[in-house]
Amino acid sequence: MGKREPRAKNAKAQETFLTRSREKREEKTREAKEIRVKLGQWGFLQLSIFRNLA
């Protein structure tokens, strides 16, 4: 199932947490896709290298 999510005290809090983290993850991938399209593959490659060093 991938990496383990930290457990919350109760089911409702856990549900909220999972939803929020999933939304954040989707937002990040969406932003990454937009950046990739704007820069093209070469620019994206440079950006990813730079981000790995930062």
HTML snippet that shows the backbone in 3Dmol.js (N, CA, C, O; Angstrom):
<script src="https://3Dmol.org/build/3Dmol-min.js"></script>
<div id="view" style="width:600px;height:400px;position:relative"></div>
<script>
const pdb = `
ATOM      1  N   MET A   1       0.814  -1.218   0.000  1.00  0.00           N
ATOM      2  CA  MET A   1       0.000   0.000   0.000  1.00  0.00           C
ATOM      3  C   MET A   1       0.849   1.270   0.000  1.00  0.00           C
ATOM      4  O   MET A   1       0.309   2.349   0.246  1.00  0.00           O
ATOM      5  N   GLY A   2       2.130   1.190  -0.260  1.00  0.00           N
ATOM      6  CA  GLY A   2       2.952   2.391  -0.222  1.00  0.00           C
ATOM      7  C   GLY A   2       3.358   2.724   1.195  1.00  0.00           C
ATOM      8  O   GLY A   2       3.394   1.853   2.064  1.00  0.00           O
ATOM      9  N   LYS A   3       3.665   3.988   1.424  1.00  0.00           N
ATOM     10  CA  LYS A   3       4.132   4.356   2.763  1.00  0.00           C
ATOM     11  C   LYS A   3       2.987   4.458   3.757  1.00  0.00           C
ATOM     12  O   LYS A   3       1.861   4.796   3.392  1.00  0.00           O
ATOM     13  N   ARG A   4       3.282   4.168   5.000  1.00  0.00           N
ATOM     14  CA  ARG A   4       2.247   4.181   6.035  1.00  0.00           C
ATOM     15  C   ARG A   4       1.868   5.607   6.400  1.00  0.00           C
ATOM     16  O   ARG A   4       2.725   6.482   6.524  1.00  0.00           O
ATOM     17  N   GLU A   5       0.577   5.825   6.570  1.00  0.00           N
ATOM     18  CA  GLU A   5       0.099   7.125   7.028  1.00  0.00           C
ATOM     19  C   GLU A   5       0.098   7.118   8.552  1.00  0.00           C
ATOM     20  O   GLU A   5      -0.244   6.105   9.162  1.00  0.00           O
ATOM     21  N   PRO A   6       0.477   8.240   9.178  1.00  0.00           N
ATOM     22  CA  PRO A   6       0.379   8.290  10.636  1.00  0.00           C
ATOM     23  C   PRO A   6      -1.073   8.143  11.078  1.00  0.00           C
ATOM     24  O   PRO A   6      -1.978   8.665  10.426  1.00  0.00           O
ATOM     25  N   ARG A   7      -1.295   7.442  12.172  1.00  0.00           N
ATOM     26  CA  ARG A   7      -2.665   7.190  12.636  1.00  0.00           C
ATOM     27  C   ARG A   7      -3.140   8.317  13.537  1.00  0.00           C
ATOM     28  O   ARG A   7      -2.378   8.851  14.343  1.00  0.00           O
ATOM     29  N   ALA A   8      -4.409   8.668  13.387  1.00  0.00           N
ATOM     30  CA  ALA A   8      -5.009   9.689  14.245  1.00  0.00           C
ATOM     31  C   ALA A   8      -5.723   9.004  15.403  1.00  0.00           C
ATOM     32  O   ALA A   8      -5.869   7.781  15.422  1.00  0.00           O
ATOM     33  N   LYS A   9      -6.169   9.812  16.374  1.00  0.00           N
ATOM     34  CA  LYS A   9      -6.815   9.261  17.569  1.00  0.00           C
ATOM     35  C   LYS A   9      -8.138   8.572  17.232  1.00  0.00           C
ATOM     36  O   LYS A   9      -8.452   7.523  17.794  1.00  0.00           O
ATOM     37  N   ASN A  10      -8.907   9.155  16.325  1.00  0.00           N
ATOM     38  CA  ASN A  10     -10.182   8.528  15.972  1.00  0.00           C
ATOM     39  C   ASN A  10     -10.382   8.485  14.463  1.00  0.00           C
ATOM     40  O   ASN A  10      -9.641   9.113  13.705  1.00  0.00           O
ATOM     41  N   ALA A  11     -11.379   7.746  14.048  1.00  0.00           N
ATOM     42  CA  ALA A  11     -11.609   7.504  12.619  1.00  0.00           C
ATOM     43  C   ALA A  11     -11.904   8.795  11.863  1.00  0.00           C
ATOM     44  O   ALA A  11     -11.422   8.989  10.748  1.00  0.00           O
ATOM     45  N   LYS A  12     -12.704   9.686  12.477  1.00  0.00           N
ATOM     46  CA  LYS A  12     -13.069  10.928  11.790  1.00  0.00           C
ATOM     47  C   LYS A  12     -11.832  11.785  11.512  1.00  0.00           C
ATOM     48  O   LYS A  12     -11.657  12.296  10.406  1.00  0.00           O
ATOM     49  N   ALA A  13     -10.987  11.933  12.514  1.00  0.00           N
ATOM     50  CA  ALA A  13      -9.765  12.722  12.342  1.00  0.00           C
ATOM     51  C   ALA A  13      -8.857  12.080  11.291  1.00  0.00           C
ATOM     52  O   ALA A  13      -8.248  12.773  10.476  1.00  0.00           O
ATOM     53  N   GLN A  14      -8.777  10.756  11.321  1.00  0.00           N
ATOM     54  CA  GLN A  14      -7.964  10.025  10.351  1.00  0.00           C
ATOM     55  C   GLN A  14      -8.489  10.277   8.937  1.00  0.00           C
ATOM     56  O   GLN A  14      -7.722  10.535   8.009  1.00  0.00           O
ATOM     57  N   GLU A  15      -9.803  10.198   8.795  1.00  0.00           N
ATOM     58  CA  GLU A  15     -10.441  10.436   7.497  1.00  0.00           C
ATOM     59  C   GLU A  15     -10.081  11.824   6.965  1.00  0.00           C
ATOM     60  O   GLU A  15      -9.679  11.979   5.812  1.00  0.00           O
ATOM     61  N   THR A  16     -10.235  12.829   7.834  1.00  0.00           N
ATOM     62  CA  THR A  16      -9.929  14.208   7.450  1.00  0.00           C
ATOM     63  C   THR A  16      -8.473  14.335   7.031  1.00  0.00           C
ATOM     64  O   THR A  16      -8.150  14.956   6.018  1.00  0.00           O
ATOM     65  N   PHE A  17      -7.596  13.729   7.839  1.00  0.00           N
ATOM     66  CA  PHE A  17      -6.169  13.802   7.558  1.00  0.00           C
ATOM     67  C   PHE A  17      -5.840  13.175   6.208  1.00  0.00           C
ATOM     68  O   PHE A  17      -5.101  13.756   5.414  1.00  0.00           O
ATOM     69  N   LEU A  18      -6.387  11.992   5.949  1.00  0.00           N
ATOM     70  CA  LEU A  18      -6.111  11.294   4.690  1.00  0.00           C
ATOM     71  C   LEU A  18      -6.607  12.100   3.500  1.00  0.00           C
ATOM     72  O   LEU A  18      -5.926  12.208   2.480  1.00  0.00           O
ATOM     73  N   THR A  19      -7.803  12.666   3.641  1.00  0.00           N
ATOM     74  CA  THR A  19      -8.365  13.472   2.561  1.00  0.00           C
ATOM     75  C   THR A  19      -7.464  14.666   2.272  1.00  0.00           C
ATOM     76  O   THR A  19      -7.156  14.957   1.117  1.00  0.00           O
ATOM     77  N   ARG A  20      -7.044  15.357   3.337  1.00  0.00           N
ATOM     78  CA  ARG A  20      -6.214  16.538   3.161  1.00  0.00           C
ATOM     79  C   ARG A  20      -4.876  16.176   2.532  1.00  0.00           C
ATOM     80  O   ARG A  20      -4.420  16.872   1.625  1.00  0.00           O
ATOM     81  N   SER A  21      -4.236  15.106   2.991  1.00  0.00           N
ATOM     82  CA  SER A  21      -2.930  14.739   2.438  1.00  0.00           C
ATOM     83  C   SER A  21      -3.074  14.301   0.980  1.00  0.00           C
ATOM     84  O   SER A  21      -2.200  14.576   0.158  1.00  0.00           O
ATOM     85  N   ARG A  22      -4.178  13.619   0.662  1.00  0.00           N
ATOM     86  CA  ARG A  22      -4.406  13.221  -0.727  1.00  0.00           C
ATOM     87  C   ARG A  22      -4.593  14.465  -1.594  1.00  0.00           C
ATOM     88  O   ARG A  22      -4.055  14.536  -2.699  1.00  0.00           O
ATOM     89  N   GLU A  23      -5.354  15.445  -1.100  1.00  0.00           N
ATOM     90  CA  GLU A  23      -5.561  16.679  -1.859  1.00  0.00           C
ATOM     91  C   GLU A  23      -4.242  17.399  -2.087  1.00  0.00           C
ATOM     92  O   GLU A  23      -3.980  17.890  -3.185  1.00  0.00           O
ATOM     93  N   LYS A  24      -3.415  17.461  -1.058  1.00  0.00           N
ATOM     94  CA  LYS A  24      -2.106  18.111  -1.196  1.00  0.00           C
ATOM     95  C   LYS A  24      -1.264  17.420  -2.253  1.00  0.00           C
ATOM     96  O   LYS A  24      -0.640  18.068  -3.092  1.00  0.00           O
ATOM     97  N   ARG A  25      -1.257  16.069  -2.198  1.00  0.00           N
ATOM     98  CA  ARG A  25      -0.469  15.288  -3.152  1.00  0.00           C
ATOM     99  C   ARG A  25      -0.964  15.538  -4.574  1.00  0.00           C
ATOM    100  O   ARG A  25      -0.160  15.730  -5.486  1.00  0.00           O
ATOM    101  N   GLU A  26      -2.294  15.534  -4.767  1.00  0.00           N
ATOM    102  CA  GLU A  26      -2.852  15.769  -6.104  1.00  0.00           C
ATOM    103  C   GLU A  26      -2.498  17.166  -6.592  1.00  0.00           C
ATOM    104  O   GLU A  26      -2.185  17.360  -7.767  1.00  0.00           O
ATOM    105  N   GLU A  27      -2.547  18.145  -5.679  1.00  0.00           N
ATOM    106  CA  GLU A  27      -2.210  19.512  -6.045  1.00  0.00           C
ATOM    107  C   GLU A  27      -0.757  19.597  -6.502  1.00  0.00           C
ATOM    108  O   GLU A  27      -0.453  20.264  -7.491  1.00  0.00           O
ATOM    109  N   LYS A  28       0.135  18.927  -5.784  1.00  0.00           N
ATOM    110  CA  LYS A  28       1.558  18.930  -6.148  1.00  0.00           C
ATOM    111  C   LYS A  28       1.776  18.317  -7.524  1.00  0.00           C
ATOM    112  O   LYS A  28       2.520  18.866  -8.337  1.00  0.00           O
ATOM    113  N   THR A  29       1.127  17.171  -7.793  1.00  0.00           N
ATOM    114  CA  THR A  29       1.330  16.532  -9.094  1.00  0.00           C
ATOM    115  C   THR A  29       0.759  17.399 -10.209  1.00  0.00           C
ATOM    116  O   THR A  29       1.327  17.472 -11.298  1.00  0.00           O
ATOM    117  N   ARG A  30      -0.377  18.061  -9.931  1.00  0.00           N
ATOM    118  CA  ARG A  30      -0.972  18.941 -10.929  1.00  0.00           C
ATOM    119  C   ARG A  30      -0.013  20.089 -11.235  1.00  0.00           C
ATOM    120  O   ARG A  30       0.217  20.410 -12.401  1.00  0.00           O
ATOM    121  N   GLU A  31       0.550  20.712 -10.194  1.00  0.00           N
ATOM    122  CA  GLU A  31       1.510  21.799 -10.394  1.00  0.00           C
ATOM    123  C   GLU A  31       2.733  21.313 -11.158  1.00  0.00           C
ATOM    124  O   GLU A  31       3.224  21.992 -12.060  1.00  0.00           O
ATOM    125  N   ALA A  32       3.216  20.145 -10.795  1.00  0.00           N
ATOM    126  CA  ALA A  32       4.392  19.593 -11.468  1.00  0.00           C
ATOM    127  C   ALA A  32       4.119  19.381 -12.952  1.00  0.00           C
ATOM    128  O   ALA A  32       4.970  19.667 -13.794  1.00  0.00           O
ATOM    129  N   LYS A  33       2.921  18.874 -13.269  1.00  0.00           N
ATOM    130  CA  LYS A  33       2.561  18.661 -14.673  1.00  0.00           C
ATOM    131  C   LYS A  33       2.532  19.980 -15.428  1.00  0.00           C
ATOM    132  O   LYS A  33       3.029  20.066 -16.550  1.00  0.00           O
ATOM    133  N   GLU A  34       1.941  21.027 -14.807  1.00  0.00           N
ATOM    134  CA  GLU A  34       1.876  22.331 -15.465  1.00  0.00           C
ATOM    135  C   GLU A  34       3.277  22.862 -15.723  1.00  0.00           C
ATOM    136  O   GLU A  34       3.565  23.365 -16.809  1.00  0.00           O
ATOM    137  N   ILE A  35       4.152  22.751 -14.724  1.00  0.00           N
ATOM    138  CA  ILE A  35       5.531  23.214 -14.872  1.00  0.00           C
ATOM    139  C   ILE A  35       6.222  22.457 -16.000  1.00  0.00           C
ATOM    140  O   ILE A  35       6.917  23.050 -16.825  1.00  0.00           O
ATOM    141  N   ARG A  36       6.025  21.138 -16.027  1.00  0.00           N
ATOM    142  CA  ARG A  36       6.655  20.299 -17.043  1.00  0.00           C
ATOM    143  C   ARG A  36       6.218  20.735 -18.436  1.00  0.00           C
ATOM    144  O   ARG A  36       7.035  20.828 -19.352  1.00  0.00           O
ATOM    145  N   VAL A  37       4.929  21.001 -18.587  1.00  0.00           N
ATOM    146  CA  VAL A  37       4.412  21.425 -19.890  1.00  0.00           C
ATOM    147  C   VAL A  37       5.018  22.769 -20.281  1.00  0.00           C
ATOM    148  O   VAL A  37       5.403  22.965 -21.433  1.00  0.00           O
ATOM    149  N   LYS A  38       5.104  23.700 -19.320  1.00  0.00           N
ATOM    150  CA  LYS A  38       5.630  25.030 -19.619  1.00  0.00           C
ATOM    151  C   LYS A  38       7.095  24.981 -20.019  1.00  0.00           C
ATOM    152  O   LYS A  38       7.500  25.631 -20.983  1.00  0.00           O
ATOM    153  N   LEU A  39       7.875  24.229 -19.298  1.00  0.00           N
ATOM    154  CA  LEU A  39       9.318  24.237 -19.525  1.00  0.00           C
ATOM    155  C   LEU A  39       9.768  23.280 -20.611  1.00  0.00           C
ATOM    156  O   LEU A  39      10.835  23.456 -21.200  1.00  0.00           O
ATOM    157  N   GLY A  40       8.956  22.266 -20.877  1.00  0.00           N
ATOM    158  CA  GLY A  40       9.405  21.213 -21.771  1.00  0.00           C
ATOM    159  C   GLY A  40      10.319  20.269 -21.012  1.00  0.00           C
ATOM    160  O   GLY A  40      10.715  20.556 -19.882  1.00  0.00           O
ATOM    161  N   GLN A  41      10.652  19.151 -21.623  1.00  0.00           N
ATOM    162  CA  GLN A  41      11.399  18.111 -20.915  1.00  0.00           C
ATOM    163  C   GLN A  41      12.775  18.572 -20.433  1.00  0.00           C
ATOM    164  O   GLN A  41      13.163  18.254 -19.309  1.00  0.00           O
ATOM    165  N   TRP A  42      13.510  19.305 -21.246  1.00  0.00           N
ATOM    166  CA  TRP A  42      14.855  19.720 -20.856  1.00  0.00           C
ATOM    167  C   TRP A  42      14.816  20.642 -19.647  1.00  0.00           C
ATOM    168  O   TRP A  42      15.570  20.464 -18.689  1.00  0.00           O
ATOM    169  N   GLY A  43      13.930  21.626 -19.704  1.00  0.00           N
ATOM    170  CA  GLY A  43      13.789  22.551 -18.579  1.00  0.00           C
ATOM    171  C   GLY A  43      13.377  21.818 -17.322  1.00  0.00           C
ATOM    172  O   GLY A  43      13.867  22.114 -16.231  1.00  0.00           O
ATOM    173  N   PHE A  44      12.476  20.860 -17.474  1.00  0.00           N
ATOM    174  CA  PHE A  44      12.023  20.097 -16.310  1.00  0.00           C
ATOM    175  C   PHE A  44      13.161  19.278 -15.726  1.00  0.00           C
ATOM    176  O   PHE A  44      13.291  19.164 -14.507  1.00  0.00           O
ATOM    177  N   LEU A  45      13.983  18.709 -16.594  1.00  0.00           N
ATOM    178  CA  LEU A  45      15.134  17.939 -16.132  1.00  0.00           C
ATOM    179  C   LEU A  45      16.064  18.818 -15.302  1.00  0.00           C
ATOM    180  O   LEU A  45      16.509  18.421 -14.225  1.00  0.00           O
ATOM    181  N   GLN A  46      16.354  20.010 -15.808  1.00  0.00           N
ATOM    182  CA  GLN A  46      17.201  20.943 -15.068  1.00  0.00           C
ATOM    183  C   GLN A  46      16.562  21.305 -13.735  1.00  0.00           C
ATOM    184  O   GLN A  46      17.246  21.355 -12.713  1.00  0.00           O
ATOM    185  N   LEU A  47      15.256  21.559 -13.736  1.00  0.00           N
ATOM    186  CA  LEU A  47      14.550  21.935 -12.514  1.00  0.00           C
ATOM    187  C   LEU A  47      14.626  20.818 -11.483  1.00  0.00           C
ATOM    188  O   LEU A  47      14.879  21.071 -10.305  1.00  0.00           O
ATOM    189  N   SER A  48      14.408  19.577 -11.927  1.00  0.00           N
ATOM    190  CA  SER A  48      14.425  18.460 -10.981  1.00  0.00           C
ATOM    191  C   SER A  48      15.827  18.259 -10.401  1.00  0.00           C
ATOM    192  O   SER A  48      15.971  17.937  -9.222  1.00  0.00           O
ATOM    193  N   ILE A  49      16.854  18.449 -11.226  1.00  0.00           N
ATOM    194  CA  ILE A  49      18.229  18.345 -10.730  1.00  0.00           C
ATOM    195  C   ILE A  49      18.476  19.439  -9.693  1.00  0.00           C
ATOM    196  O   ILE A  49      19.036  19.182  -8.627  1.00  0.00           O
ATOM    197  N   PHE A  50      18.057  20.651 -10.013  1.00  0.00           N
ATOM    198  CA  PHE A  50      18.228  21.777  -9.101  1.00  0.00           C
ATOM    199  C   PHE A  50      17.509  21.525  -7.783  1.00  0.00           C
ATOM    200  O   PHE A  50      18.056  21.786  -6.712  1.00  0.00           O
ATOM    201  N   ARG A  51      16.273  21.013  -7.864  1.00  0.00           N
ATOM    202  CA  ARG A  51      15.495  20.769  -6.653  1.00  0.00           C
ATOM    203  C   ARG A  51      16.127  19.668  -5.805  1.00  0.00           C
ATOM    204  O   ARG A  51      16.052  19.712  -4.577  1.00  0.00           O
ATOM    205  N   ASN A  52      16.746  18.688  -6.447  1.00  0.00           N
ATOM    206  CA  ASN A  52      17.421  17.632  -5.694  1.00  0.00           C
ATOM    207  C   ASN A  52      18.625  18.182  -4.933  1.00  0.00           C
ATOM    208  O   ASN A  52      18.937  17.714  -3.838  1.00  0.00           O
ATOM    209  N   LEU A  53      19.298  19.173  -5.513  1.00  0.00           N
ATOM    210  CA  LEU A  53      20.461  19.765  -4.859  1.00  0.00           C
ATOM    211  C   LEU A  53      20.059  20.728  -3.749  1.00  0.00           C
ATOM    212  O   LEU A  53      20.771  20.861  -2.753  1.00  0.00           O
ATOM    213  N   ALA A  54      18.930  21.396  -3.913  1.00  0.00           N
ATOM    214  CA  ALA A  54      18.501  22.436  -2.962  1.00  0.00           C
ATOM    215  C   ALA A  54      18.212  21.854  -1.581  1.00  0.00           C
ATOM    216  O   ALA A  54      17.841  22.590  -0.666  1.00  0.00           O
TER     217      ALA A  54
END
`;
const viewer = $3Dmol.createViewer("view");
viewer.addModel(pdb, "pdb");
viewer.setStyle({}, {cartoon: {color: "spectrum"}});
viewer.zoomTo();
viewer.render();
</script>
